[in-house]
């Protein structure tokens, strides 16, 4: 299967099909319920590794692993595309490091037909320590929370497509589709709403104050590259 040719409904189904194919014990335990809380590797080039607890292993295409507690890192020439069991697609650029602090998901029926909607309620918290991460979600189920944290700030994504870039203690969050709330660290209690076509620039603020968040329209000269990044997480 050519990863770059996948469409949204393919992404939603891909993780479920793969998990069912390799997890007979989980399938037996849950009857017609699909395994949850997992990540499926859709495509990998150039090298990547995953650490969970004391275990460190190389990432391979079509491998499946528990999401929560996993730290994932791509090598200098590594590109990695994965799908969470709730249908969320993510793609890591070279030299990107993320940590899945939390990923829980309620069981769901494997034979569901609405692939445009997240299959069940989930709670996601991912730290983007460095590099570039593209994310694409279907419409989130009511009650789901999806939070991506960078060193100076975060986005609570309400669904859609976003590209998150972290470098030198600063972050750039570009929202191509959907809506979210951006915060400048723990001291920013209110946050700012970001809409499709907008970009949040976050940098450290003065001591004892929230980090600085500037929201602007995505510059035209950046749009094509951002869309190409997002295409790796969703087609």
N, C-alpha and C positions, 0 to 999 in steps of 0.2 A: 504494500500500500504506500502511495506517495503522500507523505505527510502534508506537503504544501497544497494538496488538492482537497483536503478535508473541509467539509462545510459544517455549520453549527450543529445540525442534527447528527452528523457523523461523530463529532466530538462528544456529544452527550451520550451517544450509545457506545462509543468505543471503550470507555473505561469500564462500563458495566459488563459488556461482552467479554472483555479480557479477564476481568476479575472472576467471572463465573467459570471461564474456561480453565483456570488454573487453581481454583480454590474449592474442590469438591467437599472438603470437610466443612468449610464455612457454609456452603450451599446446603449441605445436609442438615446442619444445625439450624439454619434459618428457613428451611423449606423453600417457599417461593420468594423469599426475601433476598435481595442482592447484598453482597458484602459491602461494608461501608468503612470510612475512615482510612482509605488507601489512596496511593498515587500510582498511576500507570505511566511508564515511560514510552511516549509515542515515537520519539526520534532523538538521536544523540549523535553528534559528530565532534571529534577532536578531544574527547575525554572529559569526564566528570566523576565526582565521588560523592558518596553519602555517608554520613555518620549518624548513628542512633545508639546512644549509650556508649559502651566501650567498643562497639563494632564499627569498623570503617571498611567500605567495600566500593569497588568501581561500579559505576552505573552502566547498564547495558540496555539497548533498545528492547522493549517489551517486558522489561523487569517490572515487578510490582512490590511495593513496600508500604509499611505503615507510615502514615503521614506525620502524625503528632510526635514531636520530639526529634524529628529528623533535621539535620543540617546538611544542606546540599551546596556543592561548590563546583563551578566549571573551571577548567584549565585555561591557560592563555589563548588557546585556539578552540576551546570547547563551546558548543552550542547545544542546548538541551531543551526539549519540549516535552511537557508532561500534562496529564489530565487527572484532576482529583475525582474521587468517586461521586461527587455531586455535580460533575460535568464542567467544572471550572478548568479552563485551559491556561497554562502558564508557560512562558518561554524565557530562558536565561541566556543572556549574552556571555561572551568569554569573560573570565575573571569576575564572575558574579557569585556572591555568597548570600544564601537565604537560610533562615531557620524557621521551621514550622512549630511555633510555640503551642498552638492549639488547632486541632481539626477534629471536631466531633460531628457526627451526622446520625440522624434518626434512620432506622431501617426503612426500606421502601420496596415496593413490588417490582421485581425485575422485568416484568412484562408490560410495564407502563407504556403509554402511547404518546403522551404529551412531552416531547423532547425539547420544547422551547422553554419549559419551566423547570427550575431546579427540582429534583425528584423528592427531596425531603428537607426538613429544617436542618441547618448546619451552623456551626460556630467556627469561624476561621480567624486565626491570628498569625500573621507571617511577618518576621523581621527581615528587612532587606538591608543587610549590613554594608554592602558595596556592590557596584556594578549596575546592570540594567535588567529589569524584570518587566515583561509584558504580561498582562492578565486579561482574560476574556471570560465573562460569565453569561449564562442565560439569565432569565428573570428569576431573582431570588425568591424563595418561598417565604411566606409571612413568618416573621420571627427569626429569620436567619440574620447573622451578623458576620461581616467580612471586613477585617481590619488589616491594613498593611502599614508597618511601622518602619520608619527610617531614623537615623540618628537625630536629626533635628525636628522631625514631625511625622505625621501619619495621615492616612486617608481611610475613612470609613466608607467603603464602596457600596453603593446601593444597587449595583448592577451595571453592566456595560463593558467598555474596553478602556484600559488605562496602561500607560507606560511610565514606569518609575525608574528614575536615574539617581544614583547616589555617588558622589565624588567629593573628597576633601571636606567631609563634615556638612555638606550641603546636599539638598535634594531638589529634584525637579519632577513634578507629577503632572503628566499630560493626559487629560481625559478626552478620549475620542468619541465615546458614546456613553450615555447614562448620566448618573449624578452621584455626588459623594460629599462628604464633609471633611475638610482638611483642618488639622490642628497643628499648632506650633509647639509641640511637646506637652508635658504633663501640666504645665502652668497655664496653658491655653484651654480654659474651661468651656468657652463658647464655640470656637471654631468658625470656619467660613465655608459656605456652600459653594461647590464647584460644579459647573455644568459642562455639557458636551461642547468641545471646541475651546475649552479654557485650560490654562496651565498654572499650576501653583509653584512658586519658587520659595523655598524655605531655607533660611540661614539662621545661625545662632543669634540670639538677642542679648541685650545687656544682662549682667548678673541679676538674678532674682526676678526677671521678667520673662514672659513667653518669648519663644523664638519668633522671628519675623516671617510673616507669610504675605507674599504678594501674589495676587491672582490677576492674570492677564489673558488676553486672547492668544491662542497658539500662533506663534509667528509663521507666516506663510512659508518661509524658507526651511522650517523644521518639519512641516506637515508630512511630506512624502516619506522621509526617513522614519517618522513615528508610525505611520500607517504600515510601513514594511515590518517594523518591529512587532506591531500588534497582529499582523497577519500570521506570524509564527505561532501565536497563541490561539488564533481563531481563523478559520476559513469558512 
